[in-house]
């Protein structure tokens, strides 16, 4: 039995037969063409791009009604990338200058673009390099005459479950996958914001990504066990192991059914502390998913997802429609919308360049203040959306009071413009700050006075506090949410929020991690925001917790600067 561990991005246990997706790009011809054949080779490449574009358009236009809502926008992104000059013009230039054959030129340019995306700090944008790679593979399939990456595997019976094993999965290929009965996705590449993770979440099937060279070690028809809770994957397990996991699978399904009963139950600890549970979303339609699991509001709407994969940023009306939709769906529940969180190394502008250190560069609020017209457009859309219900505007990456003053001035200017155009609008907004750098966490008092609410972004707070790149696998073991310095900062922010009577929530990955739920309650956190799929698990943990007892246990260790054992605290 072969066992490997990757990153679990969707919980659950799956058992089934492997379906191994190939990768055309791994085996392509490399040769120099004669000078007289250069133009013909350029035309061959252009014809392949045109054919690929027609394929994508056909897919977009023929999406079935039950297709995941993410597929349409993802295919649109691929169509835009396919026609981007950085891909098509540069490939043609390589054919002419180096006399590469079209396949060679395409993969060479793809490697260059891949390196540029890999250098990006932002996890979501770094994984968008997978979009470029998938577009290139689609063109290569046309050039090489191999139109499909997915083998024709037909289930032997209705009882056979299929588990897809791939280097990566393009959104277009998801349509064909949906025609078969499958139970999980496994990929060599990817992370929590990869297409595999996004679509798997939408279909509520287990997924494990970042498995390295796993695909090369598996054959079609191998029996697989996927533990979507731990990230472990087992190939051709023994009968004993198989039976054990079938039992676990039944238990997990029973637990899921029991969790569903908690949807409408308030999250209250055993000692009577009321806890607010909200949802993180990336797209407007996900507001319905949040309500389906009993979320009490939207704790984080990541608006940068509206800007991704577009030739131009969304205009004011498009943004207004997106924000207003969420506010209407939530029907008076809190809606927190974060302003654009993107950096100077990102791909929104044609002249964007890769910064030397993107994590410390022109990102988030700095990026917005450097582009006042774009920032004003977003602020006006947010203010207009608040006519339908209160909107909490959340500003990321605040580090100094000058930024606070500048943001408030920008907001007042946007308010004046909106009221001039529509005096009857009922604008209802509050302004909050992401606490995601040691600078604001340590000196939180003036920021607590200046803002209406605070939201702790643990992903970056941990990274900046520990000087550990959270995207670098070589230092993953140093990325420690339970480091005493991190917990002291979180505790300090919560305590100051209480002292100034300002709401403090947490919207980073820690908020949805049930392993640290009790620890966070012991620190005094009473507002959590997470992916909707995690909400009921966290609620269950809260209902079984006595926060006062935990606080008495935690305080001495925290004061001494000792490392906290979350499992021991939970026990």
Beta strands, then each sheet from edge to edge (+ up, - down):
strand 1: 2-5
strand 2: 7-10
strand 3: 13-20
strand 4: 162-166
strand 5: 182-187
strand 6: 206-209
strand 7: 223-227
strand 8: 232-235
strand 9: 267-268
strand 10: 274-281
strand 11: 297-302
strand 12: 334-338
strand 13: 391-395
strand 14: 429-435
strand 15: 453-456
strand 16: 503-506
strand 17: 527-531
sheet 1: 1+ 8- 7+ 3- 4- 5- 6- 2+
sheet 2: 9+ 10- 11- 12- 13- 14- 15- 16-
sheet 3: 9+ 10- 17-
end
